[in-house]
Amino acid sequence: MTDSERARDRGVYTISVAAELSGIEPHTLRSYERAGLLTPARSHGGDRRYSDDDLSRLRHISSMALQGLNLAGIRRVLELEAENRWLQAEIETLRGSARIEHD
């Protein structure tokens, strides 16, 4: 993993900075967390710490909300997207195995 990849998923932004960067109010960020849409890292003191990946996810969540999806719908879309990524990785693994067997 490169330094930029580590930085992308490391929680570095406080809730106020994440709110400013994402354009989403802190209370909305907390409600997204309560709804299971987002799980920011926590500092040793328990404060939320948002990563660049979290901010990207927030933009995606916000886009779906603006399109009229409720929180349950957004959660389901996120679950399906995660499942799709996992299945795509499995397909690639199987393809790789099949190539090795045929060589």
NUGU-400817 format. One record per residue (C-alpha): residue in three letters; x, y, z. Coordinates in steps of 0.1 Angstrom, whole numbers, plus 5000, padded with zeros to 4 digits. Example, Ala and Ser with C-alpha at 12.3 -4.5 7.8 and 13.67 -1.06 7.14 Angstrom:
2
ALA512349555078 SER513749895071 
# end
This chain:
103
MET500050005000 THR501450344990 ASP501550645013 SER498850814993 GLU496650504996 ARG497250505034 ALA496450875036 ARG493250825016 ASP491750585042 ARG493250735073 GLY490850945094 VAL492451285097 TYR489551535095 THR487451645124 ILE483751655120 SER483752035115 VAL486352005088 ALA484551715072 ALA481351915072 GLU483052215056 LEU484751995030 SER481651795021 GLY479152075024 ILE477051855048 GLU476051975083 PRO477651805113 HIS474251685126 THR473651525092 LEU477051355093 ARG476151215128 SER472751095114 TYR474450915085 GLU476650745111 ARG473650645132 ALA471950505101 GLY474950285093 LEU475950475061 LEU479350575074 THR481750475101 PRO484450735107 ALA487550635126 ARG487850755162 SER490650935179 HIS491950805213 GLY489651055229 GLY486650925209 ASP486351215185 ARG485251125149 ARG488051135123 TYR487051135087 SER489251025058 ASP489451125022 ASP487550795014 ASP484850895040 LEU484551235022 SER484151064989 ARG481450835004 LEU479751135018 ARG479551294984 HIS478050974970 ILE475550954999 SER474651324994 SER474151274957 MET471750984963 ALA469851184989 LEU469451474965 GLN467951224940 GLY465251144966 LEU466550824982 ASN465750785019 LEU468450665043 ALA467250305041 GLY467450315003 ILE470850475004 ARG472050195028 ARG470749935004 VAL472450084974 LEU475750104993 GLU475349735004 LEU474649634968 GLU477649834955 ALA479949664981 GLU478549324971 ASN479149404935 ARG482749504942 TRP483349174961 LEU481748974933 GLN483849144907 ALA487049064927 GLU485948704929 ILE485348684892 GLU488848824886 THR490348574911 LEU488548284893 ARG489648414859 GLY493248424871 SER492948064884 ALA491547944852 ARG494348114832 ILE496947934854 GLU495247594849 HIS495147644811 ASP498747744808 
# end
